[in-house]
Amino acid sequence: MQTQKFIEVPTQSRPRERLAEFGPAALANHELLAIMLRTGTKDYNVIQLSMQVFSHFDDLFMLKNASMEELMALPGIGKAKAIELMASIELGKRMARTPLLKEGTVTSSQFAGKLLMNELHGLHQEIVVGLFLNTKNEIIKKETIFIGSLNSSVAHPREIYRAAIKYSSARIIIAHNHPSGNPEPSEADLSFTRRMSEAGKLIGIELLDHFIIGDDSYVSLKELGELE
């Protein structure tokens, strides 16, 4: 293989630059490996070195199970690179085995209401919390979305649904507290709920409920008939 200095590789063809512009999914296996290897040798630039590795291991499964001795037997792979590769491979294995942590399954308005009461009652400023659910109504993420002032919050459907998309949610439940302790919805609460519902229909992520939390009780706008 003819050696080409890495500085001679066009910038737009370099793995790091391609990942930054197009994302990791756009890169071939040897390009991702080149980023992990970082540098080449006097005989091979880093891209050629990564291709050499894949010419020895038939597929990713074989590379995943390679020992340090097998890696160090490859031209250009010394102890330091072998250790870095094994660490990266092990981290990938652990990530693949890690399940998505769930915080329970929403089985009823009462379940969600009690959960959110524990989170939001007795606070002295308005907090907006989102429960992001999968198709089985399991809570895949609970997140504080906005923190407002003593008597108002500044929440926008765009920001809430941006988070919902980020977590690959199928449905969402939102809640906010009234520091006054009275959970009765205001006209602004009702208007915001309608906007959220309409936005969810357009995006395809259903708004299951909007809870307003008081000191010792809550109101479900779903139960009030404000959500279809």
C-alpha positions in Angstrom: 0.0 0.0 0.0 1.5 3.4 -1.0 1.9 5.7 2.0 0.1 9.0 1.8 0.8 11.6 4.4 -2.3 12.4 6.4 -1.8 16.1 5.7 -2.2 15.3 2.0 -5.7 13.9 2.7 -8.3 16.6 1.7 -9.8 18.2 4.8 -13.3 17.2 3.7 -12.2 13.5 3.6 -10.7 13.4 7.1 -12.7 11.3 9.6 -12.9 14.0 12.4 -14.0 16.7 10.0 -16.6 14.3 8.4 -18.0 13.3 11.8 -18.3 16.9 12.9 -20.2 17.8 9.7 -22.3 14.7 9.0 -22.5 12.9 12.4 -21.0 9.5 13.4 -23.5 7.4 11.4 -22.2 8.8 8.1 -18.7 7.3 8.7 -17.5 3.9 7.6 -16.1 1.5 10.2 -12.5 2.2 9.2 -13.1 6.0 9.6 -14.4 5.5 13.2 -11.5 3.3 14.0 -9.1 6.0 12.6 -10.5 8.5 15.0 -9.8 6.1 17.9 -6.3 5.3 16.7 -5.6 9.1 16.4 -2.3 8.8 14.6 -0.6 6.6 12.0 2.9 5.3 11.7 5.9 6.1 9.5 4.6 3.5 7.1 0.9 4.2 7.2 -1.3 7.2 7.8 -4.1 6.7 10.3 -6.7 5.9 7.7 -4.5 3.3 6.0 -3.6 1.9 9.5 -7.3 1.4 10.3 -7.9 -0.3 7.0 -4.9 -2.6 7.8 -6.7 -3.6 11.0 -9.9 -4.4 9.2 -7.9 -6.4 6.6 -6.8 -8.7 9.5 -10.2 -9.0 11.3 -13.0 -10.1 9.0 -15.7 -8.1 10.8 -16.6 -6.1 13.9 -17.4 -9.2 15.9 -13.8 -10.5 15.4 -12.3 -7.1 16.3 -14.6 -6.9 19.4 -13.2 -10.2 20.8 -9.6 -9.6 19.9 -7.0 -9.9 22.7 -4.3 -7.4 23.4 -1.7 -9.9 22.0 -3.7 -10.2 18.7 -3.9 -6.4 18.4 -0.2 -5.9 19.2 0.7 -8.4 16.5 -0.6 -6.0 13.8 1.9 -3.7 12.1 1.6 -0.2 13.6 -0.4 -1.3 16.7 1.8 -1.0 19.8 0.9 -1.4 23.4 -0.6 2.1 23.8 -2.9 1.8 20.7 -3.9 -1.7 21.7 -4.9 -0.5 25.2 -6.9 2.4 23.8 -8.7 0.1 21.4 -9.5 -2.4 24.1 -10.8 0.4 26.4 -13.0 1.8 23.6 -14.4 -1.7 22.7 -15.1 -2.5 26.4 -16.9 0.8 26.8 -19.0 0.0 23.7 -19.9 -3.4 25.2 -21.0 -1.9 28.5 -23.1 0.8 26.7 -24.8 -1.9 24.6 -25.6 -3.9 27.8 -27.0 -0.9 29.7 -30.8 -0.7 29.7 -32.7 2.5 29.5 -33.6 3.4 33.1 -37.3 3.8 33.6 -39.0 5.5 36.5 -42.3 3.5 36.5 -45.3 3.0 34.3 -48.1 5.5 34.1 -51.2 3.3 34.7 -53.7 6.1 35.6 -54.1 9.8 36.2 -53.9 9.1 40.0 -50.5 7.5 39.6 -49.1 10.4 37.6 -50.7 12.9 39.9 -49.2 11.5 43.1 -45.8 11.2 41.5 -45.9 14.9 40.4 -47.3 16.0 43.7 -44.3 14.6 45.4 -42.1 16.5 43.0 -43.8 19.9 42.9 -45.9 20.6 46.0 -44.8 23.3 48.5 -42.4 25.1 46.1 -42.2 28.9 46.1 -41.7 29.4 42.4 -43.3 27.8 39.3 -41.6 24.8 38.0 -42.6 23.0 34.8 -41.8 19.2 34.7 -42.2 16.8 31.8 -42.7 13.0 32.0 -41.6 11.5 28.7 -43.2 8.1 28.0 -42.6 5.3 25.5 -45.3 3.3 23.7 -45.9 1.3 26.9 -46.4 4.4 29.0 -43.2 3.7 30.8 -41.5 6.9 32.0 -38.2 7.0 30.1 -37.3 10.5 31.4 -38.5 12.9 34.0 -37.1 16.4 33.6 -37.5 19.9 34.9 -38.0 21.9 31.8 -38.5 25.5 33.1 -38.1 27.3 36.3 -40.1 30.5 36.6 -40.5 33.3 39.0 -42.7 33.5 42.2 -45.9 33.5 40.2 -45.2 32.8 36.6 -43.3 30.4 34.4 -42.1 30.9 30.8 -42.7 27.6 29.1 -43.1 27.2 25.3 -44.4 24.1 23.5 -41.4 24.2 21.2 -38.9 23.6 24.0 -41.0 20.9 25.6 -41.5 19.0 22.3 -37.8 19.4 21.5 -37.0 17.4 24.7 -39.7 14.9 23.8 -38.1 14.3 20.4 -34.7 14.1 22.0 -35.9 11.2 24.2 -37.8 9.5 21.4 -41.0 9.9 23.4 -44.3 8.4 22.2 -46.4 10.5 24.7 -45.8 13.2 27.3 -47.3 14.4 30.5 -46.5 17.9 31.7 -47.1 19.5 35.1 -46.5 22.8 36.9 -47.2 24.0 40.4 -49.0 27.0 41.7 -47.0 28.5 44.5 -50.2 30.0 45.9 -51.2 26.4 46.8 -54.4 26.7 44.8 -54.3 24.2 41.9 -57.3 25.7 40.0 -56.3 26.3 36.4 -56.1 29.9 35.1 -57.1 30.9 31.6 -53.4 31.0 30.7 -53.1 27.4 31.9 -56.0 26.3 29.7 -54.7 28.2 26.7 -51.2 26.7 27.1 -52.7 23.2 27.4 -54.6 23.7 24.1 -51.4 24.9 22.4 -49.5 21.9 23.7 -52.2 19.5 22.5 -52.3 21.0 19.0 -48.5 21.0 18.7 -48.5 17.3 19.8 -51.0 16.4 17.2 -48.9 18.0 14.5 -45.7 16.3 15.7 -47.2 13.0 16.5 -46.4 12.9 20.2 -49.6 12.8 22.2 -50.1 15.1 25.3 -51.7 12.7 27.7 -52.3 15.1 30.5 -51.4 18.4 32.1 -51.4 18.5 35.9 -51.5 21.6 38.1 -50.1 21.0 41.5 -51.2 22.8 44.7 -50.1 22.4 48.3 -52.2 19.3 49.1 -54.1 18.6 45.9 -53.8 18.6 42.1 -55.9 19.1 39.1 -55.8 16.9 36.0 -56.8 18.9 32.9 -57.5 15.6 31.2 -60.1 14.8 33.9 -61.5 18.3 33.5 -62.2 17.5 29.8 -59.6 20.0 28.5 -57.8 17.2 26.5 -59.5 14.9 24.1 
